[in-house]
Every structure is written in C-alpha cells, then in structure tokens.
Amino acid sequence: MKTLHLRDAKAGLSAIVEAAEHGEATIITKHGRPAAMVVPVGDGRRLYGDDKPSLADYLLDFPGPLEVDRDQTPLRAADL
C-alpha cells in the first residue's frame, strides 16, 4: 500500500486511480497524518455495502397505507 502526501496525490491522481483499478490502495496524508484512502471499487463496496436500499426503495416497499393528517393550525399573519 502506497502512502502519498496530498500535494503529490493531486499531481498524480491519474496514477492513483490506475493503481486502484489494479487492486492497490493508496493512503493520502495531510500534515503527516493519514487523511484519506483511495481503494478499489470492489473493496469499497465490500466495506460500505452497495446493496443497501435507498429511502425511495424503503418508502415504495412500506407495508400498508400511510395516512397523515394535515396540520389545521391557522397560518400566522405576515407583515410585508
């Protein structure tokens, strides 16, 4: 696994992406401390999951009807 300073990572981003395509992760440091990691897509999906349903999927699969009453509180007057 390579480690690069942020300045060098900016200058060589295409090489970092190419390395990730070939399975190599790269740690990017800022002020000498690890700040980010570029990993191959497969590793990222394995770590963070790519199969989690979205909010839209959840709402579309919601069991049963959802009835929400509208708030009937009168609106306040506005001074324009």
Residue frames as a rotation matrix with the C-alpha (Angstrom) as fourth column:
MET 1
0.588 0.809 0.000 0.00
0.809 -0.588 0.000 0.00
0.000 0.000 -1.000 0.00
LYS 2
-0.363 -0.704 0.611 1.40
0.696 -0.641 -0.324 3.36
0.620 0.307 0.722 -1.05
THR 3
0.373 0.402 -0.836 1.33
0.809 -0.583 0.081 6.48
-0.455 -0.706 -0.542 1.09
LEU 4
-0.319 -0.422 0.849 1.44
0.803 -0.595 0.006 9.91
0.503 0.684 0.529 -0.54
HIS 5
-0.692 0.090 -0.716 1.29
0.378 -0.800 -0.466 13.48
-0.615 -0.593 0.520 0.68
LEU 6
0.322 0.944 -0.072 -1.76
0.469 -0.225 -0.854 15.41
-0.822 0.242 -0.515 -0.52
ARG 7
0.262 -0.300 -0.917 0.34
-0.632 -0.772 0.072 17.62
-0.729 0.561 -0.392 -2.80
ASP 8
-0.788 -0.609 -0.089 1.82
-0.491 0.534 0.688 14.56
-0.372 0.586 -0.720 -4.54
ALA 9
-0.480 0.700 0.529 -1.61
0.560 0.708 -0.431 12.91
-0.676 0.089 -0.731 -4.74
LYS 10
0.471 0.641 -0.607 -3.02
-0.047 -0.668 -0.742 15.96
-0.881 0.378 -0.284 -6.52
ALA 11
-0.055 -0.605 -0.794 -0.20
-0.878 -0.349 0.327 15.88
-0.476 0.716 -0.512 -9.03
GLY 12
-0.867 -0.381 -0.320 -0.50
-0.489 0.775 0.401 12.14
0.095 0.504 -0.858 -9.63
LEU 13
-0.186 0.885 0.428 -4.23
-0.726 0.170 -0.667 11.49
-0.663 -0.434 0.610 -9.31
SER 14
0.500 0.397 -0.770 -4.44
-0.842 0.431 -0.324 9.57
0.203 0.810 0.550 -12.57
ALA 15
-0.408 -0.716 -0.566 -1.70
-0.458 0.697 -0.552 7.19
0.790 0.034 -0.612 -11.38
ILE 16
-0.819 0.180 0.545 -3.53
-0.500 0.244 -0.831 6.67
-0.283 -0.953 -0.110 -8.06
VAL 17
0.242 0.968 -0.058 -6.76
-0.832 0.176 -0.526 5.84
-0.500 0.176 0.848 -9.89
GLU 18
0.297 -0.205 -0.932 -4.92
-0.721 0.593 -0.360 3.46
0.626 0.779 0.028 -12.20
ALA 19
-0.796 -0.605 -0.017 -3.33
-0.416 0.566 -0.712 1.74
0.440 -0.559 -0.702 -9.19
ALA 20
-0.460 0.717 0.524 -6.78
-0.634 0.147 -0.759 1.38
-0.621 -0.681 0.387 -7.61
GLU 21
0.460 0.616 -0.639 -8.05
-0.888 0.315 -0.336 -0.20
-0.005 0.722 0.692 -10.83
HIS 22
0.024 -0.559 -0.829 -5.30
-0.400 0.754 -0.521 -2.79
0.916 0.344 -0.206 -10.41
GLY 23
0.564 0.377 -0.735 -6.24
0.385 0.667 0.638 -3.53
0.731 -0.643 0.231 -6.79
GLU 24
-0.417 -0.815 -0.402 -3.81
0.792 -0.109 -0.600 -1.28
0.446 -0.568 0.692 -4.93
ALA 25
0.727 0.640 -0.249 -4.97
0.670 -0.581 0.462 1.06
0.151 -0.503 -0.851 -2.16
THR 26
-0.331 -0.809 0.486 -3.29
0.564 -0.583 -0.585 4.42
0.757 0.081 0.649 -1.53
ILE 27
0.349 0.349 -0.870 -3.26
0.910 -0.347 0.226 6.41
-0.223 -0.871 -0.439 1.70
ILE 28
0.082 -0.256 0.963 -3.18
0.455 -0.850 -0.265 10.18
0.887 0.460 0.047 1.34
THR 29
-0.071 -0.203 -0.977 -1.66
0.992 -0.112 -0.049 12.17
-0.100 -0.973 0.209 4.19
LYS 30
0.455 0.180 0.872 -2.18
0.265 -0.962 0.060 15.77
0.850 0.204 -0.486 5.20
HIS 31
0.384 -0.445 0.809 0.33
-0.799 -0.600 0.050 17.39
0.463 -0.665 -0.586 7.54
GLY 32
-0.609 -0.787 -0.101 1.93
-0.673 0.579 -0.460 13.97
0.421 -0.212 -0.882 8.00
ARG 33
-0.616 0.473 0.631 -1.25
-0.359 0.544 -0.758 12.27
-0.702 -0.693 -0.165 9.23
PRO 34
-0.861 0.351 0.368 -3.47
0.509 0.610 0.607 9.87
-0.011 0.710 -0.704 7.25
ALA 35
-0.684 0.628 -0.371 -6.45
-0.460 -0.766 -0.449 11.82
-0.566 -0.137 0.813 5.89
ALA 36
0.435 0.827 -0.357 -7.98
-0.817 0.197 -0.541 9.67
-0.377 0.527 0.761 3.16
MET 37
-0.502 -0.541 0.675 -7.65
-0.143 0.821 0.552 6.38
-0.853 0.180 -0.490 1.37
VAL 38
0.079 0.454 -0.887 -8.29
-0.993 -0.041 -0.110 5.57
-0.087 0.890 0.448 -2.28
VAL 39
-0.466 -0.150 0.872 -9.34
-0.287 0.958 0.011 1.94
-0.837 -0.245 -0.489 -2.60
PRO 40
-0.982 0.166 -0.091 -10.52
-0.023 0.372 0.928 -0.24
0.188 0.913 -0.362 -5.48
VAL 41
-0.344 0.933 0.110 -14.28
-0.816 -0.355 0.456 -0.05
0.464 0.067 0.883 -6.06
GLY 42
0.144 0.401 -0.905 -14.77
0.001 0.914 0.406 -3.69
0.990 -0.059 0.131 -5.06
ASP 43
-0.622 -0.443 -0.645 -13.12
0.641 0.184 -0.745 -3.10
0.449 -0.877 0.170 -1.68
GLY 44
-0.932 0.296 0.211 -15.21
-0.353 -0.873 -0.336 0.00
0.085 -0.387 0.918 -1.07
ARG 45
-0.061 0.961 -0.269 -18.43
-0.704 0.150 0.694 -1.81
0.707 0.232 0.668 -1.90
ARG 46
-0.023 -0.007 -1.000 -17.46
0.412 0.911 -0.016 -4.69
0.911 -0.412 -0.018 0.36
LEU 47
-0.838 -0.393 -0.378 -16.73
0.501 -0.281 -0.819 -2.29
0.216 -0.875 0.432 3.24
TYR 48
-0.874 0.464 -0.143 -19.67
-0.362 -0.820 -0.443 0.06
-0.323 -0.335 0.885 2.84
GLY 49
-0.380 0.762 0.524 -22.19
0.530 0.644 -0.551 -2.15
-0.758 0.068 -0.649 1.11
ASP 50
-0.952 0.076 -0.296 -23.71
-0.283 -0.583 0.761 -1.37
-0.115 0.809 0.577 -2.24
ASP 51
-0.656 0.719 -0.229 -26.92
0.366 0.569 0.737 -3.26
0.660 0.399 -0.636 -1.71
LYS 52
-0.727 0.410 -0.551 -28.47
0.481 -0.268 -0.835 -1.04
-0.490 -0.872 -0.003 0.96
PRO 53
0.020 0.813 0.583 -31.92
0.988 -0.106 0.115 0.15
0.155 0.573 -0.805 -0.07
SER 54
-0.838 -0.241 0.490 -32.42
0.246 -0.968 -0.054 3.85
0.487 0.075 0.870 -0.68
LEU 55
-0.791 0.596 -0.139 -35.04
-0.138 -0.395 -0.908 5.94
-0.597 -0.699 0.395 1.07
ALA 56
-0.279 0.699 -0.658 -37.18
-0.960 -0.209 0.185 5.78
-0.009 0.684 0.730 -2.07
ASP 57
-0.504 0.056 -0.862 -36.98
-0.218 0.957 0.190 1.96
0.835 0.284 -0.470 -2.04
TYR 58
-0.945 0.135 -0.298 -37.99
0.326 0.309 -0.893 1.93
-0.028 -0.941 -0.336 1.63
LEU 59
-0.587 0.760 -0.279 -40.97
-0.503 -0.612 -0.610 4.20
-0.634 -0.218 0.742 1.03
LEU 60
-0.252 0.486 -0.837 -42.11
-0.897 0.208 0.390 2.23
0.363 0.849 0.383 -2.02
ASP 61
-0.474 0.001 -0.881 -41.93
0.054 0.998 -0.027 -1.02
0.879 -0.060 -0.473 -0.01
PHE 62
-0.842 0.161 0.515 -43.69
-0.538 -0.327 -0.777 0.45
0.043 -0.931 0.361 3.05
PRO 63
-0.805 0.555 -0.212 -46.30
0.519 0.830 0.202 -2.06
0.288 0.053 -0.956 4.23
GLY 64
-0.055 0.921 -0.387 -49.87
0.968 -0.046 -0.247 -0.80
-0.245 -0.388 -0.888 4.33
PRO 65
0.393 0.288 0.874 -51.33
0.599 -0.801 -0.005 2.63
0.698 0.525 -0.487 3.75
LEU 66
-0.608 -0.573 -0.549 -49.80
0.792 -0.478 -0.380 5.69
-0.045 -0.666 0.744 5.30
GLU 67
0.363 0.793 0.490 -52.35
0.694 -0.581 0.425 8.27
0.622 0.186 -0.761 6.34
VAL 68
-0.663 -0.600 -0.447 -51.09
0.748 -0.557 -0.361 11.61
-0.033 -0.574 0.818 7.54
ASP 69
0.496 0.860 -0.125 -53.46
0.862 -0.504 -0.052 14.32
-0.108 -0.082 -0.991 8.72
ARG 70
-0.126 -0.487 0.864 -52.69
0.563 -0.753 -0.342 17.83
0.817 0.443 0.369 7.57
ASP 71
-0.650 -0.157 -0.743 -51.95
0.727 -0.412 -0.549 20.34
-0.220 -0.897 0.383 10.30
GLN 72
0.148 0.844 0.516 -55.02
0.860 -0.367 0.355 22.58
0.489 0.391 -0.780 10.52
THR 73
0.022 -0.212 -0.977 -53.35
0.761 -0.630 0.154 25.28
-0.648 -0.747 0.148 12.62
PRO 74
0.917 0.346 0.201 -54.05
0.392 -0.677 -0.623 28.67
-0.079 0.650 -0.756 11.01
LEU 75
0.024 -0.933 0.360 -51.05
0.893 -0.142 -0.428 30.39
0.450 0.331 0.829 9.47
ARG 76
0.051 -0.056 -0.997 -49.75
0.714 -0.696 0.075 33.49
-0.698 -0.716 0.004 11.18
ALA 77
0.945 0.316 0.087 -50.07
0.297 -0.714 -0.634 36.87
-0.138 0.625 -0.769 9.54
ALA 78
-0.033 -0.988 0.153 -47.02
0.976 0.001 0.217 38.24
-0.215 0.156 0.964 7.82
ASP 79
0.672 0.130 -0.729 -46.05
0.085 -0.992 -0.098 41.90
-0.736 0.004 -0.677 7.74
LEU 80
0.195 -0.590 0.784 -44.59
0.962 0.269 -0.037 42.59
-0.189 0.762 0.620 4.32
